[in-house]
Amino acid sequence: MQIQSFSPVVDEDSILLVLGTMPGEESIRKQEYYGNPKNLFWDIVYRILQPKWDFFATVHDTEPYHKRLQLLQENKIALSDNLQYCDRIGSLDKNIRNHVKNDFASFFHKYQNIRRVVCNGELAYKYFKESNQTICGVRNIVITKVPSTSSANASNSFAKLRDWKKEILPALASGEK
């Protein structure tokens, strides 16, 4: 089944791009980045950007999608995926076939304040780096990877939070300029 990624969530003030591979089935159904409540993305982001966030509250249960996007925008964080199209059955990245990548040369030309790309998982990192390392080198854009927030990646949630925090907070504090 052919699927299409979402339009990027970005504006001219964005300094950091969080990059996934391709939306999963639940995200596509909801038309929301990281729409599956089992995905830890929004819970991790809120715990990093809203330190007083209720420890026991899950973001999917309490914050509407437009508020989540607003929090990212206020913190100069953009969202996108590596792939524009692909064939995939189910939600797992390992099932991706016949993919077409997004055009990040044009993206970075348009959004010139982005100085860091944080790849959500190993495959997102691999796809991005194999076709964008040169443009990032020329533009002095730092590329890093963090553990996937997908529920398919059953690693320690606190370790994921720590690793994400190490990549996001310094970039936002420095403004990555």
DOPA-420770 format. One record per residue (C-alpha): residue in one letter; residue number from 0; x, y, z. Coordinates in steps of 0.2 Angstrom, whole numbers, always signed. Layout:
<node res="A" n="NUM" X="X" Y="Y" Z="Z"/>
...
This chain:
<node res="M" n="0" X="+0" Y="+0" Z="+0"/>
<node res="Q" n="1" X="+7" Y="+17" Z="-5"/>
<node res="I" n="2" X="+7" Y="+30" Z="+9"/>
<node res="Q" n="3" X="+12" Y="+48" Z="+9"/>
<node res="S" n="4" X="+20" Y="+59" Z="+22"/>
<node res="F" n="5" X="+13" Y="+74" Z="+30"/>
<node res="S" n="6" X="+18" Y="+92" Z="+26"/>
<node res="P" n="7" X="+32" Y="+98" Z="+37"/>
<node res="V" n="8" X="+28" Y="+108" Z="+53"/>
<node res="V" n="9" X="+40" Y="+122" Z="+51"/>
<node res="D" n="10" X="+42" Y="+141" Z="+50"/>
<node res="E" n="11" X="+56" Y="+153" Z="+47"/>
<node res="D" n="12" X="+60" Y="+154" Z="+65"/>
<node res="S" n="13" X="+64" Y="+135" Z="+67"/>
<node res="I" n="14" X="+81" Y="+131" Z="+72"/>
<node res="L" n="15" X="+80" Y="+112" Z="+76"/>
<node res="L" n="16" X="+71" Y="+99" Z="+65"/>
<node res="V" n="17" X="+65" Y="+83" Z="+72"/>
<node res="L" n="18" X="+65" Y="+70" Z="+58"/>
<node res="G" n="19" X="+56" Y="+54" Z="+58"/>
<node res="T" n="20" X="+55" Y="+41" Z="+44"/>
<node res="M" n="21" X="+37" Y="+39" Z="+39"/>
<node res="P" n="22" X="+20" Y="+41" Z="+49"/>
<node res="G" n="23" X="+13" Y="+25" Z="+55"/>
<node res="E" n="24" X="-5" Y="+19" Z="+52"/>
<node res="E" n="25" X="-13" Y="+27" Z="+67"/>
<node res="S" n="26" X="-4" Y="+44" Z="+63"/>
<node res="I" n="27" X="-10" Y="+43" Z="+45"/>
<node res="R" n="28" X="-28" Y="+39" Z="+52"/>
<node res="K" n="29" X="-28" Y="+54" Z="+63"/>
<node res="Q" n="30" X="-17" Y="+65" Z="+51"/>
<node res="E" n="31" X="-6" Y="+69" Z="+66"/>
<node res="Y" n="32" X="+13" Y="+68" Z="+68"/>
<node res="Y" n="33" X="+16" Y="+54" Z="+81"/>
<node res="G" n="34" X="-3" Y="+51" Z="+82"/>
<node res="N" n="35" X="-1" Y="+34" Z="+91"/>
<node res="P" n="36" X="-3" Y="+36" Z="+109"/>
<node res="K" n="37" X="+9" Y="+22" Z="+112"/>
<node res="N" n="38" X="+23" Y="+32" Z="+104"/>
<node res="L" n="39" X="+33" Y="+42" Z="+117"/>
<node res="F" n="40" X="+37" Y="+57" Z="+106"/>
<node res="W" n="41" X="+24" Y="+69" Z="+113"/>
<node res="D" n="42" X="+27" Y="+63" Z="+131"/>
<node res="I" n="43" X="+46" Y="+66" Z="+129"/>
<node res="V" n="44" X="+44" Y="+83" Z="+121"/>
<node res="Y" n="45" X="+32" Y="+89" Z="+135"/>
<node res="R" n="46" X="+44" Y="+83" Z="+149"/>
<node res="I" n="47" X="+58" Y="+92" Z="+141"/>
<node res="L" n="48" X="+50" Y="+108" Z="+136"/>
<node res="Q" n="49" X="+37" Y="+109" Z="+150"/>
<node res="P" n="50" X="+47" Y="+103" Z="+166"/>
<node res="K" n="51" X="+32" Y="+106" Z="+177"/>
<node res="W" n="52" X="+21" Y="+94" Z="+166"/>
<node res="D" n="53" X="+11" Y="+82" Z="+177"/>
<node res="F" n="54" X="+22" Y="+67" Z="+178"/>
<node res="F" n="55" X="+7" Y="+55" Z="+178"/>
<node res="A" n="56" X="-2" Y="+64" Z="+163"/>
<node res="T" n="57" X="+0" Y="+58" Z="+146"/>
<node res="V" n="58" X="+0" Y="+71" Z="+132"/>
<node res="H" n="59" X="-12" Y="+62" Z="+120"/>
<node res="D" n="60" X="-25" Y="+61" Z="+134"/>
<node res="T" n="61" X="-24" Y="+80" Z="+139"/>
<node res="E" n="62" X="-17" Y="+91" Z="+125"/>
<node res="P" n="63" X="-26" Y="+93" Z="+108"/>
<node res="Y" n="64" X="-14" Y="+92" Z="+93"/>
<node res="H" n="65" X="-14" Y="+110" Z="+89"/>
<node res="K" n="66" X="-8" Y="+114" Z="+106"/>
<node res="R" n="67" X="+6" Y="+101" Z="+104"/>
<node res="L" n="68" X="+11" Y="+109" Z="+88"/>
<node res="Q" n="69" X="+10" Y="+126" Z="+96"/>
<node res="L" n="70" X="+23" Y="+121" Z="+109"/>
<node res="L" n="71" X="+35" Y="+115" Z="+96"/>
<node res="Q" n="72" X="+33" Y="+132" Z="+86"/>
<node res="E" n="73" X="+36" Y="+142" Z="+102"/>
<node res="N" n="74" X="+52" Y="+132" Z="+105"/>
<node res="K" n="75" X="+58" Y="+134" Z="+87"/>
<node res="I" n="76" X="+56" Y="+115" Z="+83"/>
<node res="A" n="77" X="+51" Y="+109" Z="+66"/>
<node res="L" n="78" X="+44" Y="+92" Z="+62"/>
<node res="S" n="79" X="+46" Y="+82" Z="+46"/>
<node res="D" n="80" X="+49" Y="+64" Z="+39"/>
<node res="N" n="81" X="+63" Y="+58" Z="+28"/>
<node res="L" n="82" X="+51" Y="+50" Z="+15"/>
<node res="Q" n="83" X="+39" Y="+58" Z="+4"/>
<node res="Y" n="84" X="+31" Y="+42" Z="-2"/>
<node res="C" n="85" X="+33" Y="+23" Z="+1"/>
<node res="D" n="86" X="+25" Y="+7" Z="+0"/>
<node res="R" n="87" X="+22" Y="-1" Z="+17"/>
<node res="I" n="88" X="+11" Y="-14" Z="+25"/>
<node res="G" n="89" X="+8" Y="-10" Z="+43"/>
<node res="S" n="90" X="+18" Y="+4" Z="+53"/>
<node res="L" n="91" X="+35" Y="-4" Z="+55"/>
<node res="D" n="92" X="+49" Y="+5" Z="+46"/>
<node res="K" n="93" X="+57" Y="-12" Z="+42"/>
<node res="N" n="94" X="+42" Y="-15" Z="+30"/>
<node res="I" n="95" X="+46" Y="+1" Z="+19"/>
<node res="R" n="96" X="+48" Y="-3" Z="+1"/>
<node res="N" n="97" X="+50" Y="+8" Z="-15"/>
<node res="H" n="98" X="+53" Y="+24" Z="-5"/>
<node res="V" n="99" X="+55" Y="+42" Z="-12"/>
<node res="K" n="100" X="+64" Y="+54" Z="-1"/>
<node res="N" n="101" X="+59" Y="+72" Z="+3"/>
<node res="D" n="102" X="+70" Y="+86" Z="-5"/>
<node res="F" n="103" X="+79" Y="+93" Z="+10"/>
<node res="A" n="104" X="+91" Y="+104" Z="-1"/>
<node res="S" n="105" X="+76" Y="+115" Z="-5"/>
<node res="F" n="106" X="+69" Y="+113" Z="+13"/>
<node res="F" n="107" X="+86" Y="+120" Z="+20"/>
<node res="H" n="108" X="+87" Y="+134" Z="+7"/>
<node res="K" n="109" X="+69" Y="+140" Z="+12"/>
<node res="Y" n="110" X="+72" Y="+137" Z="+31"/>
<node res="Q" n="111" X="+89" Y="+144" Z="+34"/>
<node res="N" n="112" X="+89" Y="+145" Z="+52"/>
<node res="I" n="113" X="+89" Y="+127" Z="+55"/>
<node res="R" n="114" X="+106" Y="+122" Z="+62"/>
<node res="R" n="115" X="+102" Y="+104" Z="+69"/>
<node res="V" n="116" X="+93" Y="+89" Z="+64"/>
<node res="V" n="117" X="+88" Y="+76" Z="+77"/>
<node res="C" n="118" X="+84" Y="+60" Z="+69"/>
<node res="N" n="119" X="+71" Y="+49" Z="+78"/>
<node res="G" n="120" X="+78" Y="+32" Z="+77"/>
<node res="E" n="121" X="+92" Y="+23" Z="+67"/>
<node res="L" n="122" X="+83" Y="+21" Z="+51"/>
<node res="A" n="123" X="+78" Y="+40" Z="+50"/>
<node res="Y" n="124" X="+96" Y="+44" Z="+53"/>
<node res="K" n="125" X="+102" Y="+32" Z="+40"/>
<node res="Y" n="126" X="+90" Y="+39" Z="+27"/>
<node res="F" n="127" X="+94" Y="+57" Z="+31"/>
<node res="K" n="128" X="+113" Y="+55" Z="+32"/>
<node res="E" n="129" X="+115" Y="+45" Z="+16"/>
<node res="S" n="130" X="+107" Y="+59" Z="+5"/>
<node res="N" n="131" X="+110" Y="+75" Z="+15"/>
<node res="Q" n="132" X="+127" Y="+74" Z="+23"/>
<node res="T" n="133" X="+135" Y="+85" Z="+9"/>
<node res="I" n="134" X="+121" Y="+99" Z="+10"/>
<node res="C" n="135" X="+122" Y="+98" Z="+30"/>
<node res="G" n="136" X="+141" Y="+100" Z="+29"/>
<node res="V" n="137" X="+140" Y="+115" Z="+18"/>
<node res="R" n="138" X="+127" Y="+123" Z="+28"/>
<node res="N" n="139" X="+135" Y="+118" Z="+45"/>
<node res="I" n="140" X="+120" Y="+108" Z="+51"/>
<node res="V" n="141" X="+123" Y="+96" Z="+65"/>
<node res="I" n="142" X="+115" Y="+79" Z="+62"/>
<node res="T" n="143" X="+112" Y="+68" Z="+77"/>
<node res="K" n="144" X="+101" Y="+53" Z="+81"/>
<node res="V" n="145" X="+91" Y="+48" Z="+97"/>
<node res="P" n="146" X="+82" Y="+32" Z="+101"/>
<node res="S" n="147" X="+66" Y="+30" Z="+92"/>
<node res="T" n="148" X="+51" Y="+35" Z="+102"/>
<node res="S" n="149" X="+40" Y="+21" Z="+93"/>
<node res="S" n="150" X="+32" Y="+8" Z="+104"/>
<node res="A" n="151" X="+41" Y="-5" Z="+93"/>
<node res="N" n="152" X="+57" Y="+1" Z="+101"/>
<node res="A" n="153" X="+55" Y="-7" Z="+118"/>
<node res="S" n="154" X="+70" Y="+1" Z="+127"/>
<node res="N" n="155" X="+70" Y="+10" Z="+143"/>
<node res="S" n="156" X="+59" Y="+26" Z="+143"/>
<node res="F" n="157" X="+69" Y="+36" Z="+155"/>
<node res="A" n="158" X="+85" Y="+32" Z="+144"/>
<node res="K" n="159" X="+75" Y="+39" Z="+129"/>
<node res="L" n="160" X="+70" Y="+54" Z="+139"/>
<node res="R" n="161" X="+88" Y="+57" Z="+144"/>
<node res="D" n="162" X="+95" Y="+55" Z="+127"/>
<node res="W" n="163" X="+82" Y="+66" Z="+119"/>
<node res="K" n="164" X="+85" Y="+80" Z="+132"/>
<node res="K" n="165" X="+104" Y="+79" Z="+129"/>
<node res="E" n="166" X="+101" Y="+84" Z="+110"/>
<node res="I" n="167" X="+86" Y="+96" Z="+112"/>
<node res="L" n="168" X="+90" Y="+107" Z="+127"/>
<node res="P" n="169" X="+107" Y="+113" Z="+122"/>
<node res="A" n="170" X="+102" Y="+117" Z="+104"/>
<node res="L" n="171" X="+87" Y="+127" Z="+111"/>
<node res="A" n="172" X="+98" Y="+136" Z="+124"/>
<node res="S" n="173" X="+111" Y="+141" Z="+112"/>
<node res="G" n="174" X="+99" Y="+145" Z="+98"/>
<node res="E" n="175" X="+110" Y="+135" Z="+87"/>
<node res="K" n="176" X="+116" Y="+151" Z="+78"/>
